[in-house]
């Protein structure tokens, strides 16, 4: 019998545990360890943040689903991993601490034959003074955050309805933040809702980003086919913002937030302050903060994880100038560099390098987006890691038949630009591959035939359909496995 432990019930971990349980129900044990009691469909949090969905519409309880799947679910947080076991056991194990109401604070050791680290990111609000929903800015990174953002947005709308002008600032809240896509969606929805209420004459809307050029999105930008022409995402993004009446500040690294004031440094090394009435800024991401120890109880965290807490996998982490990085340096199996039976999926794996060129101000401040790994890539990675473990369990052979390098993987992104069956819009963008490959595609970096961008009502219908389709899949409804990642 094999025991497979998955840490984290986000998109990647939940996908992995679903496929593992389907294939290994008999004579094997699949364990999910996650501090969360609910699964949340993250892409729809932006609609919660403008009051068009409730938290209940984007989440569901994990326990009943895992009971149906035959998964042993522990609502707990992984504190440390011992990949070599200890003197009492040759198996690897994880130390966990329960966070459920019933067993809060209880500690336990859970051994494993295979481990998948899918803990996702720590939302590092603390890295920027004054950032976050418990301080001066809003967030849509969780459904609770998004619901709080809606409360604050309603307050701003009420002031506008009384004739009071309001300044809205949305974007990135750290000089190295990623996930620009979620913030971009949110500001478009804010603009859409304000316009719907005929209050645009009282709104100052600002996009604040660490991108060198708009439309970078942590992917180094892209060239897309649009209306028969090849257009850089810079033009694509700027045109949408202009259409929605949104101005922008780019190349900005937020340093500190006070009530009504955002302090940032730009790439010229200049320090500026932007005043606001309502702000939603995405924080920086870091790893979950787990420690790792060897059999002698020696701390080997730096051998298993990089400095920010993401796990080292089958990538090339050799330091090189940005121009020397290649698509082939990216991982394809997400197996730990040190332990064959340990994997990292989704945001938990450490990228070998950025896709956006590293930029630095004269003051030494690094200001550029880090690579995105959310959404579709996370789901695909979770699936292939599960498939390779399933093959190893069934055959006894560690052969990675399934691979999913982001340098070979295409992805589709649907950016909501306003909610409504007949007036809603979305920008649909596809890129292939996600990581640009300038050796294979020297002109555009990607296959221009598969890299497109369109805006329209049909895109909104697609995003709304995907909301219900992927919740259906995540709930393990009949034939869920037929729905692609």
C-alpha positions as CSV (number, residue, x, y, z in Angstrom):
1,X,0.0,0.0,0.0
2,X,1.2,3.5,-0.8
3,X,0.4,6.7,1.0
4,X,0.3,9.9,-0.9
5,X,0.1,13.2,0.9
6,X,-1.0,16.5,-0.7
7,X,-0.4,19.8,1.0
8,X,-2.8,22.5,0.0
9,X,-6.4,22.5,-1.4
10,X,-6.0,25.2,-4.0
11,X,-6.5,24.7,-7.7
12,X,-3.3,22.6,-8.1
13,X,-3.6,20.5,-5.0
14,X,-7.3,19.9,-5.3
15,X,-6.8,18.8,-8.9
16,X,-4.0,16.5,-7.9
17,X,-5.9,14.9,-5.1
18,X,-9.0,14.4,-7.3
19,X,-7.0,12.4,-9.9
20,X,-5.1,10.5,-7.2
21,X,-8.2,9.4,-5.5
22,X,-9.9,8.3,-8.7
23,X,-7.0,6.1,-9.7
24,X,-5.8,4.8,-6.4
25,X,-8.9,4.2,-4.3
26,X,-8.1,0.5,-3.7
27,X,-5.3,-0.5,-1.4
28,X,-3.8,3.0,-1.2
29,X,-4.3,6.1,0.9
30,X,-4.6,9.6,-0.3
31,X,-4.4,12.3,2.3
32,X,-5.2,16.0,1.9
33,X,-3.7,18.4,4.4
34,X,-5.0,22.0,4.1
35,X,-5.7,24.8,6.6
36,X,-8.7,25.8,4.5
37,X,-12.2,24.3,5.1
38,X,-13.5,25.6,1.8
39,X,-12.4,25.4,-1.9
40,X,-12.6,28.7,-3.6
41,X,-12.8,29.4,-7.4
42,X,-10.3,32.3,-7.3
43,X,-11.0,33.8,-10.8
44,X,-14.5,34.8,-9.7
45,X,-13.4,36.7,-6.6
46,X,-13.3,39.9,-8.7
47,X,-17.1,39.6,-9.1
48,X,-17.5,39.2,-5.3
49,X,-15.4,42.4,-5.0
50,X,-18.0,44.4,-6.9
51,X,-21.1,42.8,-5.4
52,X,-22.1,40.7,-8.4
53,X,-21.5,37.3,-6.6
54,X,-21.5,36.3,-3.0
55,X,-18.8,34.3,-1.3
56,X,-21.2,31.4,-1.2
57,X,-21.2,31.4,-5.0
58,X,-17.5,31.0,-5.4
59,X,-16.8,28.5,-2.6
60,X,-17.9,25.1,-1.2
61,X,-17.0,22.9,1.8
62,X,-14.2,20.5,1.2
63,X,-15.0,17.9,3.7
64,X,-18.1,16.4,1.9
65,X,-16.3,16.3,-1.4
66,X,-13.2,14.5,0.1
67,X,-15.5,12.1,1.9
68,X,-17.1,11.2,-1.4
69,X,-13.7,10.8,-3.1
70,X,-12.4,8.6,-0.3
71,X,-9.7,11.1,0.6
72,X,-8.4,11.4,4.2
73,X,-8.8,15.1,4.8
74,X,-7.0,16.9,7.7
75,X,-7.8,20.6,8.2
76,X,-4.3,21.5,9.3
77,X,-1.2,23.4,8.4
78,X,2.0,21.7,7.4
79,X,4.8,23.1,9.6
80,X,7.8,21.1,8.5
81,X,8.8,18.2,6.3
82,X,11.3,15.4,7.0
83,X,11.9,13.9,3.6
84,X,14.4,11.3,4.9
85,X,12.3,10.3,7.9
86,X,14.1,9.8,11.2
87,X,15.7,7.1,13.4
88,X,12.3,5.6,14.0
89,X,11.0,5.5,10.5
90,X,12.7,5.3,7.0
91,X,9.6,7.0,5.5
92,X,9.4,10.7,4.9
93,X,6.9,12.6,7.1
94,X,5.2,15.9,7.6
95,X,4.6,17.7,10.9
96,X,1.2,19.3,11.0
97,X,-0.8,21.5,13.3
98,X,-4.6,21.4,13.2
99,X,-6.5,24.6,12.7
100,X,-10.0,23.2,12.8
101,X,-12.3,24.3,15.6
102,X,-12.5,20.7,16.9
103,X,-8.8,20.0,17.1
104,X,-7.2,23.5,17.0
105,X,-3.6,23.4,18.1
106,X,-3.2,19.6,18.0
107,X,0.0,18.4,16.4
108,X,0.5,15.3,14.4
109,X,3.1,13.5,12.3
110,X,1.9,12.2,8.9
111,X,4.2,9.8,7.0
112,X,4.1,9.4,3.3
113,X,5.5,7.5,0.3
114,X,4.9,10.4,-2.0
115,X,4.5,14.1,-1.1
116,X,3.0,16.9,-3.3
117,X,3.6,20.4,-2.0
118,X,0.8,22.5,-3.4
119,X,0.6,25.0,-0.6
120,X,0.3,28.0,-2.9
121,X,1.5,31.4,-1.9
122,X,1.6,33.2,1.3
123,X,-0.1,36.6,0.7
124,X,2.8,38.7,2.0
125,X,1.0,41.9,2.9
126,X,3.6,42.5,5.6
127,X,6.3,43.0,3.0
128,X,4.7,46.4,2.2
129,X,4.0,48.6,5.3
130,X,0.3,49.5,5.5
131,X,-0.9,47.1,2.8
132,X,-3.9,44.8,3.1
133,X,-7.5,44.6,4.2
134,X,-6.7,44.9,7.9
135,X,-4.8,48.1,7.2
136,X,-5.4,50.7,4.4
137,X,-6.0,48.8,1.1
138,X,-8.3,46.1,-0.2
139,X,-7.6,42.7,-1.7
140,X,-9.5,40.2,-3.9
141,X,-7.1,37.3,-3.2
142,X,-9.7,35.4,-1.1
143,X,-13.4,35.5,-1.0
144,X,-13.4,37.1,2.4
145,X,-11.1,39.8,1.2
146,X,-13.2,40.4,-1.9
147,X,-16.4,40.7,0.3
148,X,-14.6,43.3,2.4
149,X,-13.6,45.1,-0.8
150,X,-17.2,45.2,-1.9
151,X,-18.2,46.8,1.4
152,X,-15.6,49.5,0.9
153,X,-16.5,50.0,-2.7
154,X,-20.2,50.5,-1.7
155,X,-19.1,53.2,0.7
156,X,-17.2,55.0,-2.2
157,X,-20.3,54.6,-4.5
158,X,-22.5,56.1,-1.8
159,X,-20.2,59.1,-1.5
160,X,-20.3,59.6,-5.3
161,X,-24.1,59.4,-5.3
162,X,-24.0,62.4,-3.0
163,X,-21.8,64.3,-5.4
164,X,-18.4,63.6,-3.8
165,X,-15.5,62.8,-6.1
166,X,-13.6,59.6,-5.4
167,X,-10.1,58.4,-6.5
168,X,-9.7,54.7,-7.1
169,X,-6.2,53.1,-7.4
170,X,-5.9,49.4,-8.4
171,X,-2.8,47.4,-9.2
172,X,0.3,45.9,-7.5
173,X,1.3,46.6,-3.9
174,X,4.9,45.4,-4.0
175,X,7.8,46.1,-6.4
176,X,8.0,42.4,-7.3
177,X,4.3,41.5,-7.1
178,X,2.7,39.2,-9.7
179,X,-0.9,38.4,-10.5
180,X,-1.5,41.6,-12.5
181,X,-4.3,39.9,-14.3
182,X,-6.6,39.7,-11.3
183,X,-6.0,43.4,-10.5
184,X,-6.6,44.3,-14.2
185,X,-9.9,42.5,-14.1
186,X,-10.9,44.3,-10.9
187,X,-10.3,47.8,-12.1
188,X,-12.2,47.1,-15.3
189,X,-15.2,45.8,-13.3
190,X,-15.0,48.8,-11.0
191,X,-15.1,51.1,-14.0
192,X,-18.0,49.2,-15.5
193,X,-20.0,49.4,-12.3
194,X,-19.4,53.1,-11.9
195,X,-20.3,53.7,-15.5
196,X,-23.5,51.6,-15.1
197,X,-24.5,53.9,-12.3
198,X,-23.7,57.0,-14.5
199,X,-21.1,58.3,-12.0
200,X,-18.0,58.3,-14.2
201,X,-17.8,62.1,-14.0
202,X,-17.1,61.8,-10.3
203,X,-14.4,59.0,-10.6
204,X,-10.7,59.3,-11.0
205,X,-9.5,55.8,-11.9
206,X,-5.8,54.8,-11.8
207,X,-3.9,51.6,-12.7
208,X,-0.7,51.4,-10.7
209,X,1.8,48.7,-11.8
210,X,5.3,47.5,-11.4
211,X,5.3,46.5,-15.1
212,X,7.9,48.2,-17.4
213,X,5.2,48.4,-20.1
214,X,1.5,47.8,-19.6
215,X,0.4,44.3,-20.7
216,X,3.6,42.7,-19.4
217,X,1.5,40.6,-16.9
218,X,4.7,39.0,-15.6
219,X,5.1,37.2,-19.0
220,X,7.4,39.7,-20.6
221,X,4.4,40.9,-22.6
222,X,3.4,39.2,-25.8
223,X,2.5,39.8,-29.4
224,X,-1.1,38.8,-30.2
225,X,-3.2,38.6,-33.3
226,X,-6.1,41.0,-33.2
227,X,-8.4,41.9,-36.1
228,X,-5.9,40.5,-38.6
229,X,-3.0,42.5,-37.2
230,X,-0.2,41.6,-34.8
231,X,-0.3,43.9,-31.8
232,X,1.9,44.0,-28.7
233,X,-0.1,43.5,-25.4
234,X,1.1,47.0,-24.5
235,X,-1.2,48.5,-27.1
236,X,-3.9,46.0,-26.4
237,X,-3.9,46.8,-22.6
238,X,-3.5,50.6,-23.0
239,X,-6.4,50.7,-25.5
240,X,-8.7,48.9,-23.0
241,X,-7.8,51.1,-20.2
242,X,-8.4,54.2,-22.3
243,X,-11.8,52.9,-23.4
244,X,-12.7,52.5,-19.7
245,X,-11.5,55.9,-18.7
246,X,-8.6,54.6,-16.6
247,X,-5.2,56.4,-16.4
248,X,-2.0,54.6,-15.4
249,X,1.3,54.8,-13.5
250,X,3.8,52.1,-14.5
251,X,7.3,51.1,-13.4
252,X,6.2,51.7,-9.8
253,X,7.3,49.8,-6.7
254,X,5.0,50.5,-3.8
255,X,7.0,51.1,-0.7
256,X,4.5,52.1,2.0
257,X,0.8,52.8,2.3
258,X,-0.8,55.2,4.8
259,X,-4.5,56.1,5.1
260,X,-5.4,57.7,1.8
261,X,-1.8,57.8,0.5
262,X,0.4,55.3,-1.5
263,X,4.1,56.0,-1.5
264,X,6.0,54.5,-4.4
265,X,9.4,54.6,-6.1
266,X,9.7,54.5,-9.9
267,X,12.5,53.1,-12.0
268,X,14.1,56.5,-12.3
269,X,14.6,56.4,-8.6
270,X,12.1,59.1,-7.9
271,X,9.7,58.9,-4.9
272,X,6.1,59.9,-5.4
273,X,2.8,59.8,-3.4
274,X,-0.6,58.9,-4.9
275,X,-3.7,59.9,-2.9
276,X,-6.7,57.6,-2.9
277,X,-10.1,57.1,-1.5
278,X,-10.3,53.4,-2.4
279,X,-7.3,51.2,-3.3
280,X,-7.0,47.5,-4.1
281,X,-3.4,46.4,-4.4
282,X,-2.1,42.8,-4.9
283,X,0.5,41.9,-2.4
284,X,3.8,40.1,-3.0
285,X,3.8,36.3,-2.9
286,X,6.2,34.1,-0.9
287,X,6.3,30.4,0.0
288,X,4.2,28.9,2.8
289,X,7.2,29.1,5.2
290,X,7.7,25.3,5.8
291,X,11.0,24.1,7.2
292,X,12.8,21.0,6.0
293,X,15.0,18.7,8.1
294,X,17.2,15.6,7.3
295,X,17.4,12.4,9.2
296,X,19.9,13.9,11.7
297,X,17.4,16.7,12.4
298,X,19.6,19.2,10.6
299,X,17.9,22.2,8.9
300,X,18.1,21.6,5.1
301,X,15.5,24.2,4.2
302,X,17.9,26.1,1.9
303,X,18.5,22.8,0.0
304,X,14.8,22.1,-0.6
305,X,13.5,25.7,-1.0
306,X,14.7,28.9,-2.5
307,X,15.0,32.0,-0.4
308,X,11.4,33.1,-0.7
309,X,10.1,29.6,0.4
310,X,9.2,28.2,-3.0
311,X,10.4,24.6,-3.6
312,X,13.3,23.8,-6.0
313,X,12.3,21.4,-8.7
314,X,13.7,20.0,-12.0
315,X,14.7,23.4,-13.4
316,X,18.0,25.0,-14.1
317,X,18.6,27.4,-11.2
318,X,22.2,28.3,-12.3
319,X,22.7,32.1,-12.0
320,X,22.9,33.7,-15.5
321,X,22.3,37.0,-17.1
322,X,18.7,37.5,-18.2
323,X,19.6,37.3,-21.9
324,X,21.1,33.8,-21.4
325,X,18.0,32.1,-19.9
326,X,16.3,29.7,-22.2
327,X,12.8,28.1,-22.3
328,X,14.4,24.7,-21.7
329,X,15.5,25.9,-18.2
330,X,11.9,25.6,-17.0
331,X,10.7,22.5,-15.1
332,X,8.6,19.8,-16.7
333,X,7.9,17.2,-14.0
334,X,8.1,19.4,-10.8
335,X,10.0,16.7,-9.0
336,X,12.2,18.0,-6.1
337,X,15.9,18.5,-6.9
338,X,16.8,16.5,-3.8
339,X,14.1,13.9,-3.2
340,X,12.6,11.7,-5.9
341,X,9.3,11.2,-4.1
342,X,8.6,14.9,-3.4
343,X,7.0,17.2,-5.9
344,X,5.8,20.9,-6.0
345,X,2.8,21.9,-8.0
346,X,1.2,25.2,-8.9
347,X,2.6,28.4,-7.2
348,X,4.6,26.3,-4.7
349,X,7.4,25.5,-7.2
350,X,10.2,28.0,-7.7
351,X,10.6,29.4,-11.2
352,X,14.2,29.4,-12.5
353,X,14.0,33.0,-13.6
354,X,11.6,35.7,-14.5
355,X,9.9,36.1,-17.9
356,X,10.0,39.9,-17.5
357,X,13.4,41.5,-17.7
358,X,14.7,42.3,-14.2
359,X,14.8,46.1,-13.7
360,X,16.3,48.1,-10.9
361,X,16.1,51.8,-9.9
362,X,19.3,53.9,-9.3
363,X,18.6,53.3,-5.6
364,X,18.9,49.5,-6.0
365,X,15.2,48.7,-5.8
366,X,14.1,45.9,-8.0
367,X,10.9,46.8,-9.8
368,X,9.4,44.2,-12.1
369,X,6.7,41.4,-12.0
370,X,7.6,37.9,-11.0
371,X,6.2,35.0,-13.2
372,X,2.5,34.0,-12.8
373,X,1.6,30.4,-12.3
374,X,-2.1,30.7,-11.3
375,X,-5.2,29.3,-13.0
376,X,-4.9,27.0,-15.9
377,X,-1.1,26.2,-15.5
378,X,-1.7,25.3,-11.9
379,X,-4.4,22.8,-12.8
380,X,-2.4,21.2,-15.5
381,X,0.7,20.9,-13.3
382,X,-1.4,19.3,-10.5
383,X,-2.8,16.8,-12.9
384,X,0.5,15.7,-14.5
385,X,2.2,15.3,-11.1
386,X,-0.7,13.1,-10.0
387,X,-0.5,11.1,-13.2
388,X,3.2,10.4,-12.7
389,X,2.8,9.3,-9.1
390,X,-0.1,7.1,-10.1
391,X,2.1,5.4,-12.7
392,X,4.9,5.0,-10.1
393,X,2.5,3.5,-7.6
394,X,1.0,1.0,-10.1
395,X,4.2,0.0,-11.8
396,X,6.9,0.5,-9.2
397,X,8.9,2.5,-11.7
398,X,9.7,6.2,-11.4
399,X,9.2,7.1,-15.1
400,X,7.8,10.5,-15.9
401,X,5.6,9.8,-18.8
402,X,3.6,13.0,-18.3
403,X,5.3,16.4,-18.6
404,X,4.0,20.0,-18.5
405,X,6.7,22.6,-19.0
406,X,5.3,26.1,-19.1
407,X,7.7,26.6,-22.0
408,X,5.7,24.1,-24.0
409,X,2.2,24.8,-22.5
410,X,-0.3,27.2,-23.9
411,X,-2.8,29.0,-21.7
412,X,-6.0,30.9,-22.2
413,X,-6.9,33.8,-20.0
414,X,-10.4,35.5,-19.9
415,X,-10.2,38.9,-18.3
416,X,-13.6,40.1,-17.1
417,X,-14.3,43.6,-18.2
418,X,-17.8,44.0,-16.8
419,X,-20.6,41.6,-15.7
420,X,-23.9,41.2,-17.5
421,X,-25.5,38.7,-19.9
422,X,-26.1,41.3,-22.6
423,X,-23.8,44.2,-21.7
424,X,-20.9,42.3,-20.0
425,X,-17.6,42.1,-21.7
426,X,-14.3,40.2,-21.3
427,X,-10.9,40.2,-23.0
428,X,-9.9,36.8,-24.2
429,X,-6.2,36.2,-24.6
430,X,-4.3,33.0,-25.4
431,X,-0.6,32.6,-25.4
432,X,1.5,29.6,-26.6
433,X,3.8,28.9,-25.0
434,X,3.4,30.7,-21.6
435,X,7.2,31.1,-21.3
436,X,8.5,32.8,-24.4
437,X,10.9,30.7,-26.5
438,X,13.0,33.0,-28.6
439,X,15.0,30.2,-30.1
440,X,12.0,28.4,-31.5
441,X,10.0,31.6,-32.3
442,X,12.7,34.2,-33.0
443,X,10.3,36.9,-34.3
444,X,7.5,36.9,-31.7
445,X,8.8,34.7,-28.9
446,X,5.6,32.6,-29.2
447,X,3.6,30.8,-31.9
448,X,1.7,33.8,-33.3
449,X,-1.0,31.5,-34.7
450,X,-2.0,30.5,-31.2
451,X,-1.5,33.8,-29.5
452,X,-4.6,36.0,-29.9
453,X,-6.6,38.7,-28.1
454,X,-10.2,39.7,-28.6
455,X,-12.7,41.7,-26.5
456,X,-16.5,41.3,-26.5
457,X,-19.7,40.0,-24.8
458,X,-19.0,36.4,-25.9
459,X,-15.9,36.5,-23.7
460,X,-18.1,37.3,-20.7
461,X,-20.4,34.4,-21.5
462,X,-17.3,32.1,-21.7
463,X,-16.0,33.3,-18.3
464,X,-19.4,32.8,-16.7
465,X,-19.8,29.4,-18.2
466,X,-16.3,28.4,-17.0
467,X,-17.2,29.6,-13.4
468,X,-20.0,27.0,-13.2
469,X,-18.1,24.3,-15.2
470,X,-15.0,24.4,-13.0
471,X,-17.0,24.5,-9.8
472,X,-18.8,21.4,-11.1
473,X,-15.5,19.7,-11.8
474,X,-14.0,20.7,-8.4
475,X,-17.1,19.3,-6.6
476,X,-16.3,15.9,-8.3
477,X,-19.7,15.7,-9.9
478,X,-20.4,12.9,-12.4
479,X,-17.8,12.6,-15.1
480,X,-15.8,15.5,-13.7
481,X,-12.6,14.1,-15.2
482,X,-13.9,14.8,-18.7
483,X,-13.6,18.5,-18.2
484,X,-10.1,19.7,-19.1
485,X,-7.9,21.7,-16.9
